[in-house]
Amino acid sequence: MKIQTMQTGLYAVVFAVVAVQSHAATPVDFSNLVEQVSPAVVSVSVVKKLTQEELLQQQVPEILKRFFGNQVIIPQQQIPQEKTGYGSAFFISKDGYLLTNHHVVENASKVTIVLNDRREIDATVVGSDERTDVALLKVAGSGFPELRTGNVGQLRVGEPVLAIGSPFGFDYSASAGIVSAKMRNMMGETSVPFIQTDVALNPGNSGGPLFNQRGEVVGVNSRIFSGTGGYMGLSFSIPIDVAMDVADQLKKYGKVTRAYLGVSLQDIDRNLAESYKLDKPEGSLITQIAPNSPAAKAGFKAGDVILKFNGLPISRTSELLNYLNRAVPNQSIQLEVLRDDSRRNISATLSTAPDDTPAKSEAIQPPSKGPVLGVSIRDLNASELSKLDIKGGILIQDVRRDGIAAQARLMSGDVVAQINNKVINNTKDFVDVVSDLKKNTVARVTIIREGQRAIVGMRIE
């Protein structure tokens, strides 16, 4: 009633504002987009081995029984050694490559994808990178629907975005929202400049795509920030350009190699900006230089403020870290730094990050004889032989997820003592025996696992 008594001109202005607000609040219609892109999104089902901690948790009732005796009545049941999990993924190529999260397939003994036409296909984990939480999957076949990737640099805060995934196992659920922020680093993590959104994500959405309004993938949904375990309005996605860089390395090399400068960094706040005579807080402050690092060799000093990376301005540390994470070893870079009230350009050649170790080598196999089991092995040392009270054997260091050994449930840490009753004393014995294994047969592999002997049937295909 009060608005109606106001002057006509003011009434019109107020009414116009209300109309604009009403128009702005109209939800974006993603229905056509969902119909278009859904075939390229899949749900992921995984079987994982229980960790020792998880096994212990399941054994807690039995432990209580030991302390309290028959006062605690517990139904006798076999403790499962595996658990199932779920997530989402999406095709990035027509020949069957998919992106998902590392934590979705971590420690998985079996991965299966379910397409929107309800077909189930076994998938192979090509590679996985824990630091960026990116994993690359592969399924056999061709002609799969392929999603287009967008330009994350053009993504704007406030722009509508759409997520498709399988929250709590409900396949092909769509949720929408806006971009809340960009270049977020979470809890000290520096490998990913996350896209923050208010899109509703829940367990099962992990690994699914985040779309812009043009149906282009701009992110891989990774995590939420929550005090309850459920959605609370803060969701985070890995920028698609970061994910694709990781996927390319996993596809080519099976692992990710990162560049290394060797500096510790922090943001410039208001007080530091004033002390460095900067017009505003900008750049990234070097607080420490690692000895013998590329930064030390190039002449950087603690107290330098990095203002540009290869000519691109740095407003905060997360931007510089993003550029460094996208760089490759042996790449030459040029940084503009502020030192002693003057600006200067310093060039450096990046090296390989010291925490990146070479890929474990596969067991040497004759080039044209015998099956490839997909394991890396080594001889046991004297201490290990004494501890196991055996005269010989070989240690499995790593098991390729899609190999013959993995299908037989052989694990890293297993000691192989015999194959088909033939004693294995060292790696040479192992290679010689494996070379004689024939296709379409089952080999009996005697192993020692956690001090206990077992025989595993390994099908040679």
C-alpha positions in Angstrom: 0.0 0.0 0.0 2.9 2.4 0.7 4.3 2.0 -2.8 1.0 2.9 -4.3 1.0 6.2 -2.5 4.4 7.2 -3.8 4.9 9.5 -6.7 4.3 8.0 -10.1 7.9 8.4 -11.2 9.4 6.7 -8.2 6.7 4.0 -8.4 7.8 3.2 -11.9 11.5 3.0 -10.9 10.7 0.6 -8.1 8.5 -1.5 -10.3 11.2 -1.6 -12.9 13.8 -2.8 -10.4 11.5 -5.5 -9.2 10.9 -6.6 -12.8 14.7 -6.8 -13.5 15.2 -8.8 -10.3 12.4 -11.2 -11.2 13.9 -11.7 -14.7 17.4 -12.3 -13.3 16.0 -14.9 -10.9 14.6 -17.0 -13.8 16.4 -20.3 -13.8 18.5 -21.3 -16.8 16.8 -24.1 -18.9 19.4 -26.8 -19.2 17.0 -29.5 -20.5 18.3 -29.6 -24.1 21.8 -29.6 -22.9 21.3 -32.5 -20.5 19.7 -34.5 -23.3 22.6 -33.7 -25.6 25.5 -34.5 -23.3 24.1 -37.3 -21.0 25.2 -40.2 -23.3 28.8 -39.3 -22.8 28.5 -39.4 -19.0 28.8 -42.8 -17.2 28.5 -44.1 -13.7 31.4 -45.9 -12.3 31.3 -49.0 -10.0 34.4 -50.1 -8.3 35.5 -53.0 -6.1 38.2 -52.0 -3.7 40.4 -54.0 -1.3 39.9 -53.1 2.4 42.8 -51.3 4.1 44.2 -52.8 7.3 42.5 -50.0 9.2 39.1 -50.8 7.7 39.6 -54.5 8.4 40.4 -53.7 12.0 37.3 -51.6 12.3 35.2 -54.5 11.1 36.9 -56.8 13.7 36.2 -54.5 16.6 33.3 -56.6 17.9 35.5 -59.6 17.9 38.1 -57.7 19.9 35.5 -56.7 22.4 34.5 -60.3 22.7 38.0 -61.2 23.7 37.9 -58.7 26.5 34.4 -59.3 27.8 34.1 -63.0 27.0 30.6 -64.5 26.5 28.9 -61.4 27.8 29.1 -60.1 24.3 27.1 -62.2 21.8 28.2 -61.7 18.2 26.9 -63.5 15.2 29.6 -65.5 13.5 30.2 -64.1 10.0 33.1 -63.9 7.6 34.7 -60.5 7.3 34.7 -59.4 3.7 38.0 -58.4 2.2 36.6 -56.0 -0.4 34.1 -53.2 -0.6 32.2 -51.6 -3.4 32.2 -47.9 -4.3 30.8 -45.7 -7.0 31.4 -42.4 -8.8 31.1 -40.8 -12.2 33.2 -40.4 -15.3 32.9 -39.1 -18.9 34.3 -39.8 -22.3 37.0 -37.6 -23.7 37.6 -39.5 -26.9 35.6 -41.8 -29.3 38.1 -44.7 -28.7 37.1 -45.2 -25.1 39.2 -42.9 -22.9 37.4 -41.4 -19.8 38.2 -39.0 -17.1 37.3 -39.5 -13.4 38.8 -38.8 -10.0 41.8 -40.6 -8.5 39.9 -41.2 -5.2 37.1 -42.9 -7.1 39.4 -45.7 -8.4 42.1 -45.7 -5.8 43.0 -49.2 -4.8 40.4 -50.6 -7.1 40.7 -54.3 -8.0 37.9 -54.0 -10.6 36.3 -51.0 -12.4 33.0 -51.1 -14.3 31.3 -48.3 -16.1 27.5 -48.2 -16.8 26.4 -46.3 -19.9 23.0 -44.5 -20.1 21.6 -47.3 -22.2 22.4 -49.6 -19.2 25.3 -51.4 -20.9 28.1 -52.4 -18.5 31.7 -52.4 -19.6 34.8 -53.3 -17.7 37.3 -50.5 -17.6 41.1 -50.4 -17.2 42.8 -47.7 -15.1 45.5 -46.3 -17.5 46.9 -44.1 -14.7 46.0 -42.1 -11.7 47.5 -39.0 -10.1 46.8 -38.4 -6.4 48.0 -34.8 -6.2 45.5 -33.5 -8.8 42.9 -36.2 -8.1 42.7 -37.1 -11.8 42.5 -40.7 -13.2 42.3 -41.9 -16.8 40.2 -44.9 -17.7 40.0 -46.9 -20.9 37.3 -49.3 -22.2 37.5 -51.5 -25.3 35.6 -50.3 -28.3 35.1 -47.3 -30.5 32.4 -44.8 -31.5 31.7 -43.6 -28.0 30.2 -40.2 -27.5 32.9 -37.6 -26.9 32.5 -34.4 -24.9 33.9 -31.1 -26.0 36.2 -29.2 -23.6 35.8 -25.5 -22.9 38.1 -22.6 -22.2 38.4 -22.2 -18.4 40.1 -18.9 -18.9 36.8 -17.5 -20.3 34.7 -18.9 -17.4 33.3 -16.0 -15.4 32.2 -15.9 -11.8 28.4 -15.8 -11.7 28.1 -17.9 -14.9 25.6 -20.7 -14.8 27.1 -24.2 -14.8 25.6 -27.8 -14.9 26.8 -31.0 -13.3 25.8 -34.5 -14.2 26.7 -37.6 -12.2 25.5 -40.4 -9.9 25.0 -39.0 -6.4 24.4 -41.8 -3.9 24.1 -44.1 -6.9 21.2 -42.3 -8.5 22.4 -42.4 -12.2 22.3 -39.4 -14.5 21.2 -36.8 -11.9 21.6 -33.2 -13.1 22.2 -30.3 -10.8 22.9 -26.6 -11.7 24.2 -23.5 -10.1 26.8 -20.7 -10.8 30.5 -20.3 -10.6 31.2 -18.9 -7.1 34.9 -18.3 -7.5 38.0 -19.4 -9.4 41.6 -20.3 -8.6 40.8 -21.7 -5.2 43.5 -23.6 -3.3 42.2 -25.8 -0.5 43.9 -26.6 2.8 47.4 -26.0 1.7 47.0 -27.9 -1.6 48.8 -26.2 -4.5 48.4 -28.5 -7.4 44.9 -27.5 -8.5 43.4 -24.1 -8.8 39.8 -25.3 -8.1 36.6 -23.9 -9.6 34.2 -23.2 -6.8 30.5 -23.5 -7.5 27.2 -23.8 -5.6 26.2 -26.8 -7.7 24.8 -29.5 -5.5 27.4 -32.3 -5.4 27.2 -35.4 -3.2 29.0 -38.7 -2.9 28.8 -40.4 -6.3 29.2 -37.1 -8.3 33.0 -37.4 -8.0 34.6 -37.7 -11.4 31.6 -36.3 -13.3 31.7 -33.3 -15.7 30.9 -29.7 -15.0 29.5 -28.0 -18.1 29.1 -24.4 -19.2 26.0 -23.2 -21.0 27.5 -24.3 -24.4 27.7 -27.9 -23.3 31.5 -27.8 -23.0 33.2 -29.4 -20.1 35.0 -26.9 -17.9 35.7 -29.0 -14.9 35.9 -32.4 -13.3 33.8 -32.5 -10.1 36.1 -33.5 -7.2 34.9 -32.5 -3.7 32.7 -30.6 -1.4 33.4 -28.5 1.6 31.1 -29.8 4.3 30.7 -30.1 8.1 28.2 -33.0 7.7 29.4 -35.0 4.8 26.6 -33.7 2.6 26.2 -30.7 0.3 26.4 -27.3 2.0 26.7 -25.0 -1.0 30.5 -25.2 -1.5 31.6 -27.6 -4.4 34.9 -27.7 -6.1 35.9 -28.9 -9.6 39.3 -29.5 -11.2 39.7 -27.1 -14.2 39.4 -29.2 -17.4 42.7 -27.8 -18.8 44.6 -29.1 -15.7 42.8 -32.5 -15.9 43.6 -32.9 -19.6 47.2 -32.1 -19.1 47.4 -34.8 -16.5 45.4 -37.2 -18.7 47.8 -36.6 -21.6 50.8 -37.5 -19.4 49.1 -40.6 -18.0 48.2 -41.8 -21.5 51.8 -41.3 -22.8 53.9 -42.2 -19.8 51.6 -43.8 -17.2 52.6 -41.2 -14.6 52.8 -37.4 -14.1 56.1 -35.6 -14.1 56.1 -32.1 -12.6 58.4 -29.1 -13.1 60.3 -27.7 -10.1 61.5 -24.2 -9.3 62.5 -24.7 -5.7 60.9 -21.8 -3.9 58.5 -21.3 -1.0 55.9 -18.7 -1.6 53.2 -16.6 0.1 50.7 -13.9 -0.8 51.3 -10.2 -0.5 48.9 -8.6 2.0 48.2 -4.9 2.6 51.1 -4.3 4.9 53.6 -6.1 2.7 52.3 -4.2 -0.4 53.0 -0.9 1.5 56.5 -2.0 2.5 57.4 -3.0 -1.0 55.8 0.2 -2.3 53.3 -1.6 -4.4 50.1 0.2 -5.4 48.0 -2.8 -4.3 48.5 -6.3 -2.9 49.8 -8.3 -5.9 52.5 -10.8 -6.8 53.9 -13.7 -4.9 56.6 -13.3 -2.2 59.6 -15.8 -2.1 60.2 -16.8 1.5 62.7 -19.5 1.0 65.0 -20.9 -1.7 65.8 -24.6 -1.8 69.6 -25.3 -2.1 70.9 -26.3 -5.5 67.4 -25.7 -7.0 66.7 -24.0 -10.3 65.7 -20.9 -8.4 69.0 -20.9 -6.5 71.0 -21.4 -9.7 69.1 -18.6 -11.4 69.9 -16.1 -8.7 66.5 -15.7 -7.0 66.6 -14.5 -3.4 64.3 -14.8 -0.4 62.4 -11.5 -0.3 61.9 -11.2 -4.1 58.4 -10.5 -5.2 57.4 -12.3 -8.4 55.1 -10.0 -10.4 55.0 -11.7 -13.8 55.4 -15.2 -15.2 56.5 -15.2 -18.9 54.9 -11.8 -19.2 51.7 -12.7 -17.5 50.8 -10.7 -14.4 50.6 -12.5 -11.1 48.0 -11.1 -8.7 48.3 -13.9 -6.1 50.4 -17.0 -5.4 47.7 -19.4 -6.6 48.1 -18.0 -10.1 51.8 -18.5 -10.1 51.5 -22.0 -8.8 49.0 -22.8 -11.5 51.5 -21.6 -14.2 54.3 -23.7 -12.6 52.1 -26.8 -12.3 51.3 -26.5 -16.0 55.0 -26.2 -17.0 57.2 -29.1 -17.8 60.7 -30.1 -16.7 63.6 -28.5 -18.7 61.3 -25.6 -19.7 62.9 -22.1 -19.6 60.8 -19.5 -17.9 61.2 -15.8 -17.3 60.0 -14.1 -14.1 59.7 -10.4 -13.4 60.7 -9.8 -9.8 60.7 -6.8 -7.5 64.0 -6.5 -5.5 65.4 -3.5 -3.7 62.6 -1.2 -5.1 63.5 -2.1 -8.7 62.1 -4.5 -11.2 64.2 -7.0 -13.1 63.7 -10.1 -15.3 65.3 -13.4 -14.2 65.4 -16.5 -16.4 65.4 -20.0 -15.0 65.3 -23.6 -16.4 62.9 -25.8 -14.5 63.9 -29.3 -13.4 62.0 -32.4 -12.4 60.2 -32.2 -9.0 62.2 -34.2 -6.5 59.1 -36.0 -5.1 58.4 -37.5 -8.6 60.1 -40.9 -8.9 60.7 -42.8 -12.1 58.1 -45.3 -13.1 58.8 -48.8 -11.7 60.3 -51.0 -14.4 58.5 -54.0 -15.6 60.1 -57.4 -15.2 62.4 -58.1 -18.1 60.6 -60.6 -20.4 62.0 -62.3 -23.6 60.8 -60.1 -26.5 59.0 -62.9 -28.4 58.2 -65.6 -25.9 55.9 -66.1 -23.0 53.1 -63.9 -21.6 53.5 -60.5 -20.1 52.1 -60.7 -16.5 52.2 -57.0 -15.8 54.4 -57.0 -12.7 57.6 -55.4 -11.6 59.8 -57.7 -9.5 63.1 -57.8 -7.6 65.3 -60.4 -5.8 64.9 -60.7 -2.0 67.7 -59.5 0.1 69.4 -61.6 2.8 67.4 -59.9 5.6 64.1 -60.7 3.9 65.1 -64.3 3.2 66.0 -64.7 6.8 62.8 -63.2 8.1 60.7 -65.4 5.9 62.9 -68.4 6.6 63.2 -69.3 2.9 66.1 -69.9 0.6 64.8 -68.0 -2.4 62.0 -66.2 -4.0 61.1 -62.9 -5.7 59.2 -59.9 -4.4 56.4 -58.4 -6.5 56.9 -54.6 -6.2 54.0 -53.5 -8.4 51.1 -55.0 -10.2 49.6 -53.3 -13.4 45.9 -53.1 -12.9 45.0 -54.5 -16.3 47.5 -57.4 -16.4 47.3 -61.1 -16.0 48.8 -61.0 -12.5 46.1 -58.5 -11.3 43.3 -60.7 -12.6 44.8 -63.5 -10.5 44.6 -61.2 -7.5 48.4 -61.1 -7.0 49.4 -58.0 -5.0 52.5 -55.9 -4.4 54.3 -57.3 -1.5 53.6 -60.9 -2.4 56.6 -63.2 -2.5 56.5 -65.8 -5.3 58.1 -69.1 -4.2 57.0 -71.5 -6.9 55.2 -71.6 -10.2 53.7 -75.0 -11.3 55.9 -76.6 -8.5 59.0 -75.1 -10.0 61.1 -73.4 -7.4 61.7 -69.7 -7.9 65.0 -68.6 -6.3 65.5 -65.3 -8.1 64.3 -63.1 -10.9 66.0 -65.1 -13.6 64.2 -68.3 -12.5 60.9 -66.3 -12.6 61.5 -65.0 -16.1 62.5 -68.5 -17.3 59.5 -70.2 -15.9 57.1 -67.6 -17.1 58.5 -67.8 -20.6 57.4 -71.4 -20.8 53.8 -70.8 -19.7 51.3 -71.5 -22.5 48.2 -69.6 -23.5 44.8 -70.8 -22.3 46.3 -72.6 -19.3 46.1 -71.9 -15.5 49.4 -71.7 -13.7 49.7 -72.6 -10.0 51.6 -69.8 -8.2 52.8 -70.4 -4.7 53.0 -67.2 -2.8 53.9 -65.9 0.7 51.6 -63.1 1.8 52.0 -61.5 5.2 53.9 -64.6 6.3 51.3 -67.1 5.2 51.6 -69.4 2.2 48.9 -69.6 -0.4 48.4 -71.0 -3.9 46.9 -68.8 -6.6 45.5 -69.9 -9.9 46.7 -67.6 -12.6 44.9 -67.9 -16.0 47.2 -67.2 -19.0 45.2 -65.5 -21.7 
